[in-house]
Amino acid sequence: MDGSQFPVRQRRPMVAPEQVARVARKETRMDGSNWASGRWQVQAGKHDEFVERWTAWLSSTSGNVPGFRSARLLRSDDDPSTFVSVSEWADSSSLQAWKASQGFQEGLGSARELCDNFVGGDFGVASAIDPSS
């Protein structure tokens, strides 16, 4: 047999290149919201106190600033000393107003003093998958 008796099957990509952009556009929702996020490495034995301080800090500072949408403090299932915080803001000016508000630096410092490491930053939405949209 020389192989000519069997049809050659060409492999097609799962998604054509022109469809990738279309799929990405459908999944991406640039809603203008801004996010503040931090990764906190909390000292051993200080986890409960950290959660209390973080909650008090966000509760006392975010509620007085227009544009605040929500905040979450997540704890790693793999390492109970690792936390990630995320807060959503209507726009950049709301986020910056929160950072300039009375008590922001004090609350941030109070939470940070229980940590061995902290990395924070501000973010905008690059992509969002939302099944309800």
Backbone bond lengths (Angstrom), bond angles and torsions (degrees), N, CA, C in turn:
res aa  C-N    CA-C-N  psi(-1)  N-CA   C-N-CA  omega(-1)  CA-C   N-CA-C  phi
1 M - - - 1.457 - - 1.526 110.48 -
2 D 1.301 114.70 135.41 1.458 118.40 -178.74 1.526 113.55 -100.26
3 G 1.315 117.94 2.24 1.458 120.91 178.19 1.506 113.31 90.17
4 S 1.334 118.76 -13.64 1.455 120.22 -178.79 1.524 112.02 -73.73
5 Q 1.312 116.94 -13.46 1.455 120.60 -179.75 1.532 111.69 -79.63
6 F 1.312 116.49 -16.30 1.452 120.70 -179.23 1.519 109.64 -107.18
7 P 1.318 117.09 131.17 1.467 117.91 179.57 1.531 110.66 -67.12
8 V 1.282 114.48 142.19 1.458 120.28 176.57 1.520 107.64 -84.71
9 R 1.283 115.50 124.64 1.463 120.46 -179.16 1.517 109.64 -98.71
10 Q 1.296 115.65 118.87 1.457 119.13 179.13 1.515 109.43 -89.41
11 R 1.293 115.55 138.77 1.461 120.73 178.78 1.511 109.63 -82.58
12 R 1.302 115.17 133.33 1.456 120.72 176.28 1.519 108.52 -106.32
13 P 1.314 116.79 146.12 1.467 117.63 175.94 1.520 109.68 -65.02
14 M 1.320 116.06 150.86 1.459 120.40 -179.30 1.526 110.71 -61.41
15 V 1.307 116.87 -38.80 1.461 121.96 177.29 1.518 107.04 -132.37
16 A 1.307 115.53 126.32 1.460 120.06 179.39 1.522 109.64 -64.83
17 P 1.344 117.13 147.08 1.468 119.93 -177.94 1.514 113.54 -52.64
18 E 1.343 118.31 -39.58 1.468 119.30 -179.81 1.519 112.31 -68.70
19 Q 1.346 117.07 -22.89 1.460 120.77 178.05 1.518 111.60 -80.27
20 V 1.345 117.58 -26.56 1.458 120.78 -179.28 1.516 110.06 -58.57
21 A 1.332 117.04 -46.73 1.461 120.43 179.61 1.517 110.85 -62.60
22 R 1.341 117.16 -39.69 1.458 120.69 179.67 1.525 110.84 -64.83
23 V 1.320 117.38 -43.63 1.463 121.51 178.47 1.518 109.87 -63.55
24 A 1.322 116.90 -44.75 1.466 120.34 -179.44 1.521 110.81 -61.56
25 R 1.337 117.10 -40.78 1.466 119.43 178.68 1.514 111.07 -63.26
26 K 1.313 117.54 -40.60 1.459 121.15 -178.54 1.530 110.66 -65.90
27 E 1.331 117.08 -35.06 1.456 121.45 -177.62 1.525 112.40 -83.36
28 T 1.318 117.11 -15.55 1.453 120.45 -175.57 1.520 109.92 -96.23
29 R 1.320 115.36 128.92 1.450 120.82 178.72 1.526 107.30 -129.58
30 M 1.291 115.63 105.34 1.458 120.39 178.78 1.528 107.30 -89.69
31 D 1.319 116.62 93.39 1.455 120.18 -173.11 1.518 113.55 -95.26
32 G 1.313 117.53 3.45 1.452 120.04 176.99 1.514 114.17 82.96
33 S 1.311 118.86 -5.98 1.461 119.22 -179.81 1.519 110.31 -73.24
34 N 1.294 114.87 153.73 1.458 122.48 177.52 1.516 108.68 -120.02
35 W 1.301 115.47 153.45 1.457 121.67 -175.02 1.522 109.85 -130.71
36 A 1.319 115.65 140.88 1.460 121.64 168.24 1.518 105.65 -109.79
37 S 1.307 116.38 138.40 1.452 119.89 -177.81 1.511 109.80 -142.35
38 G 1.312 115.51 150.06 1.453 120.60 176.65 1.518 110.45 -143.23
39 R 1.309 114.65 147.56 1.462 121.45 173.16 1.520 106.46 -113.71
40 W 1.321 115.22 120.24 1.454 123.22 -172.23 1.527 110.25 -115.25
41 Q 1.318 117.58 127.22 1.460 122.17 173.22 1.529 105.85 -107.23
42 V 1.326 115.55 102.03 1.467 122.14 -171.47 1.527 110.54 -86.96
43 Q 1.322 115.54 141.17 1.466 121.64 179.10 1.527 110.77 -62.78
44 A 1.321 115.39 146.50 1.466 121.36 179.22 1.524 109.89 -56.62
45 G 1.309 116.07 136.75 1.459 121.51 178.68 1.517 114.73 80.68
46 K 1.314 118.25 -1.04 1.469 122.45 -176.91 1.529 112.71 -110.68
47 H 1.331 117.42 6.88 1.465 121.28 -172.88 1.526 112.94 -60.34
48 D 1.315 118.25 -49.97 1.470 121.13 -178.19 1.525 111.31 -63.24
49 E 1.323 116.13 -42.77 1.466 119.77 179.04 1.528 110.69 -64.69
50 F 1.328 116.93 -38.25 1.459 120.60 177.54 1.525 110.94 -61.08
51 V 1.332 116.66 -47.54 1.469 120.52 179.89 1.528 109.86 -59.38
52 E 1.317 117.25 -42.84 1.465 120.92 178.69 1.522 111.47 -62.37
53 R 1.326 117.48 -45.07 1.470 120.82 -179.29 1.527 111.30 -66.64
54 W 1.343 116.88 -43.70 1.458 119.90 179.94 1.522 110.23 -61.47
55 T 1.333 116.33 -45.25 1.464 121.09 -179.19 1.527 111.24 -62.81
56 A 1.326 116.93 -44.26 1.467 120.88 178.29 1.523 111.07 -63.16
57 W 1.318 116.52 -42.35 1.466 121.62 -179.84 1.520 111.20 -61.43
58 L 1.328 117.62 -51.22 1.467 120.15 -179.09 1.523 111.53 -66.60
59 S 1.320 116.57 -39.66 1.468 120.51 -179.92 1.522 111.59 -62.79
60 S 1.313 116.37 -40.73 1.469 119.51 -175.44 1.522 113.75 -81.82
61 T 1.315 118.56 -22.12 1.468 119.53 -176.39 1.531 113.59 -105.32
62 S 1.311 118.86 -37.08 1.465 120.42 -172.82 1.522 113.48 -76.46
63 G 1.311 117.74 -32.69 1.457 120.89 -176.59 1.511 114.46 -65.95
64 N 1.323 117.50 -20.57 1.464 121.69 -178.45 1.526 113.07 -92.19
65 V 1.324 117.28 0.20 1.455 120.51 -175.92 1.529 109.67 -112.92
66 P 1.341 117.80 119.10 1.468 119.73 175.87 1.527 110.17 -58.30
67 G 1.306 116.24 143.27 1.455 120.73 178.04 1.518 114.02 100.14
68 F 1.335 117.39 -8.95 1.464 119.49 176.93 1.521 108.79 -71.18
69 R 1.338 116.90 131.64 1.463 121.33 179.88 1.520 112.70 -108.93
70 S 1.317 117.15 -49.43 1.462 119.42 -178.37 1.523 109.98 -169.69
71 A 1.323 114.91 165.40 1.463 120.97 174.99 1.519 108.55 -147.20
72 R 1.315 115.62 146.67 1.453 122.34 178.21 1.521 109.18 -138.26
73 L 1.316 115.57 143.10 1.454 121.57 171.29 1.517 106.26 -117.43
74 L 1.323 116.34 116.86 1.457 122.60 -177.11 1.527 109.18 -104.67
75 R 1.320 115.36 142.87 1.462 120.75 178.86 1.523 108.94 -117.53
76 S 1.311 116.44 134.02 1.458 121.58 -178.42 1.525 111.26 -65.47
77 D 1.321 115.80 134.23 1.463 120.79 174.10 1.524 110.87 -72.03
78 D 1.337 116.78 -28.13 1.460 121.64 -176.75 1.521 113.32 -85.67
79 D 1.326 116.50 -30.83 1.463 121.04 -178.08 1.525 108.05 -140.04
80 P 1.323 117.83 100.40 1.472 120.76 -174.97 1.528 114.61 -64.39
81 S 1.324 117.76 -5.47 1.462 120.65 176.18 1.526 112.33 -90.85
82 T 1.329 117.24 -7.04 1.460 121.63 -177.66 1.524 110.23 -103.06
83 F 1.333 115.08 127.07 1.455 122.88 179.26 1.524 108.70 -126.47
84 V 1.314 115.97 151.50 1.461 122.67 172.52 1.525 106.98 -129.50
85 S 1.321 115.79 128.85 1.463 120.14 177.13 1.523 108.98 -109.81
86 V 1.325 114.62 146.01 1.457 121.13 178.69 1.522 107.73 -141.87
87 S 1.320 116.55 129.52 1.459 120.14 172.64 1.520 108.38 -128.85
88 E 1.336 115.16 140.61 1.459 121.39 -177.87 1.524 109.36 -107.46
89 W 1.314 114.53 137.49 1.459 122.61 -178.24 1.521 109.23 -129.49
90 A 1.320 116.72 148.58 1.462 122.23 -177.09 1.525 112.11 -62.37
91 D 1.324 116.87 -34.05 1.461 120.53 -177.92 1.520 109.09 -162.15
92 S 1.293 115.20 172.82 1.461 121.62 -177.60 1.529 112.26 -62.37
93 S 1.320 116.99 -38.34 1.472 118.97 -178.05 1.532 110.96 -67.01
94 S 1.329 117.92 -34.37 1.469 120.78 175.93 1.521 110.63 -65.33
95 L 1.320 116.31 -43.93 1.455 121.05 178.72 1.526 110.92 -61.73
96 Q 1.330 116.19 -44.17 1.471 119.84 179.77 1.532 111.50 -68.24
97 A 1.322 117.27 -34.07 1.471 120.33 176.33 1.525 110.47 -64.14
98 W 1.329 116.59 -38.91 1.469 120.15 176.80 1.520 110.62 -62.27
99 K 1.325 116.36 -43.93 1.463 119.95 -179.13 1.525 112.03 -66.67
100 A 1.329 116.73 -24.94 1.466 120.78 178.75 1.526 111.81 -91.96
101 S 1.331 117.48 -4.87 1.461 120.55 -174.61 1.530 112.52 -72.60
102 Q 1.321 113.36 157.98 1.462 120.07 178.53 1.522 109.03 -62.21
103 G 1.297 116.89 130.74 1.454 121.72 177.12 1.514 114.98 93.86
104 F 1.356 117.50 -12.47 1.462 118.59 -178.47 1.520 111.59 -61.20
105 Q 1.329 117.80 -56.32 1.465 121.48 -177.39 1.525 111.61 -62.97
106 E 1.317 116.48 -39.54 1.465 120.28 178.99 1.527 110.89 -62.78
107 G 1.330 116.67 -45.35 1.463 120.58 179.88 1.514 112.29 -66.93
108 L 1.331 116.16 -41.11 1.456 120.53 176.85 1.529 110.28 -60.70
109 G 1.313 116.08 -45.36 1.474 120.59 179.30 1.515 112.40 -63.13
110 S 1.313 116.30 -38.77 1.465 120.87 179.59 1.529 111.14 -63.25
111 A 1.319 117.09 -41.89 1.470 120.96 177.69 1.527 110.79 -71.07
112 R 1.325 117.16 -41.21 1.469 121.18 -177.56 1.514 113.11 -65.83
113 E 1.325 117.81 -30.13 1.471 118.07 -177.62 1.532 112.52 -68.31
114 L 1.317 117.44 -10.74 1.466 121.48 176.17 1.539 111.58 -96.13
115 C 1.316 116.44 6.98 1.466 120.92 -173.87 1.521 112.12 -116.22
116 D 1.323 114.69 147.89 1.457 121.03 171.09 1.522 110.57 -84.08
117 N 1.336 116.71 -26.48 1.455 120.47 -179.51 1.525 109.08 -153.03
118 F 1.315 115.22 145.26 1.463 122.00 175.93 1.519 108.22 -145.96
119 V 1.328 116.25 133.52 1.463 122.35 172.68 1.522 106.51 -131.97
120 G 1.318 116.18 123.15 1.454 120.62 -179.33 1.515 111.35 -125.33
121 G 1.325 115.52 165.12 1.449 119.96 177.71 1.510 111.89 -172.61
122 D 1.315 114.85 169.79 1.459 122.75 177.82 1.527 108.16 -109.80
123 F 1.331 115.92 143.82 1.457 120.89 -173.70 1.514 111.03 -139.99
124 G 1.319 115.60 151.84 1.451 123.49 169.34 1.522 107.51 -114.71
125 V 1.307 116.62 160.89 1.459 120.90 -177.48 1.531 109.42 -72.55
126 A 1.332 115.60 125.76 1.460 121.38 174.56 1.519 110.31 -98.04
127 S 1.335 116.51 -35.99 1.451 121.73 178.60 1.521 108.04 -159.95
128 A 1.308 116.56 145.25 1.466 120.74 178.81 1.521 108.87 -144.16
129 I 1.305 116.15 132.97 1.456 122.12 175.50 1.519 105.83 -108.22
130 D 1.301 116.80 115.69 1.447 121.40 -176.62 1.521 109.29 -131.02
131 P 1.334 116.92 105.13 1.463 119.34 -176.83 1.531 114.51 -65.25
132 S 1.326 117.20 -17.47 1.459 119.81 -178.44 1.536 112.18 -84.84
133 S 1.320 117.79 -8.90 1.477 120.34 -178.84 1.499 111.61 -88.68
